Each structure stands twice: as structure tokens, then as C-alpha cells.
């Protein structure tokens, strides 16, 4: 049985320790009463993540020889983007 450690830190965070909201955050936040939206949110709070690309990549299925795939993956993280660059050069795009 694992032993209890006396000096272990608690992962619980008191919600009262959360940072105070700024006036700007309140102005951008959605305001609702009883589940009815009185004022929708605006600004960055409504659009998390990256902006939409004008030329998004397409997902496809492609069959490659195992040796080719292994060699590409050897180059580490980002190998799929590097494959895209190799193919763009090959087709002259």
C-alpha cells in the first residue's frame, strides 16, 4: 500500500483566489438572466483559438510504403507539414 506523504501539496484551488475580472472583461462578457441572453458576448471572448484560414488544408487518406513513412517520421514532430512542403515543390505549387 502506498504511504502517505506529509508534505504533499493540495491540487485544490479556492475559487475565492481567482483573479478579479476587469471592467473590459465585464463589458465583453455575455449577460443572461434565467438562461435568457440579455446581451451576447463580443470581442475575443467569443472567438477562441486561431483565426480561420483563407486557404485551409484538406484532410485526405494516402497510402505510403512503410519505409517511406518510417523515414518521414524519423524527422520528428512536424513531419506532416514537411511532407506537404515536399509535395508542393514536386508539383510546382
C-alpha positions in Angstrom: 0.0 0.0 0.0 1.4 3.5 -0.8 2.5 5.5 2.1 1.0 9.0 2.8 3.4 11.9 2.3 3.1 14.6 4.9 4.5 17.3 2.7 2.3 16.7 -0.4 0.7 19.8 -1.9 -3.1 20.0 -2.4 -4.2 20.5 -6.0 -7.4 22.2 -4.9 -7.7 25.9 -5.6 -10.1 28.1 -3.6 -12.4 29.8 -6.1 -12.2 32.9 -4.0 -8.5 33.1 -5.0 -9.4 33.6 -8.7 -8.3 36.9 -10.2 -10.8 39.7 -10.3 -12.5 40.5 -13.6 -11.6 43.7 -15.2 -14.1 46.3 -16.5 -13.2 45.3 -20.0 -13.9 41.7 -19.4 -17.3 42.6 -17.9 -18.1 44.7 -21.0 -17.3 41.8 -23.4 -19.0 39.1 -21.4 -22.4 37.6 -22.2 -25.1 38.8 -19.8 -28.0 36.4 -19.1 -30.9 36.2 -16.6 -32.6 32.9 -16.1 -30.9 31.3 -19.1 -32.2 34.1 -21.4 -29.4 36.1 -23.1 -29.9 39.8 -22.5 -26.6 40.9 -24.1 -24.4 38.5 -26.2 -20.7 38.4 -25.7 -18.4 40.3 -28.0 -14.7 40.6 -28.6 -12.1 37.9 -28.1 -14.2 36.0 -25.5 -16.5 34.8 -28.4 -13.7 33.6 -30.7 -11.3 31.3 -29.0 -8.4 29.7 -31.0 -6.8 30.6 -34.3 -8.4 32.8 -36.9 -10.0 30.8 -39.8 -7.5 30.3 -42.7 -8.4 31.6 -46.1 -6.9 28.5 -47.7 -7.5 25.6 -45.2 -5.8 22.3 -45.7 -7.8 19.3 -46.8 -7.7 16.0 -44.9 -7.2 13.0 -47.2 -6.2 9.4 -47.0 -2.9 8.5 -48.6 -1.2 5.1 -48.7 2.6 5.1 -48.5 5.2 2.4 -48.3 6.2 1.6 -44.7 9.8 2.5 -45.4 8.8 5.9 -46.8 6.5 6.6 -43.8 9.2 5.5 -41.3 11.8 7.8 -42.9 9.4 10.7 -42.9 8.5 10.2 -39.2 12.2 10.0 -38.3 12.5 13.7 -38.8 10.4 14.3 -35.7 7.4 16.4 -34.9 6.0 18.5 -37.8 6.8 15.7 -40.3 3.4 16.1 -41.9 3.9 19.7 -42.7 7.3 18.9 -44.1 5.7 16.3 -46.4 3.3 19.0 -47.6 6.2 21.2 -48.5 8.0 18.3 -50.3 4.8 17.7 -52.3 4.3 21.4 -53.1 7.8 21.6 -54.6 7.2 18.3 -56.5 4.1 19.6 -58.2 5.4 23.2 -58.6 2.8 24.8 -56.5 
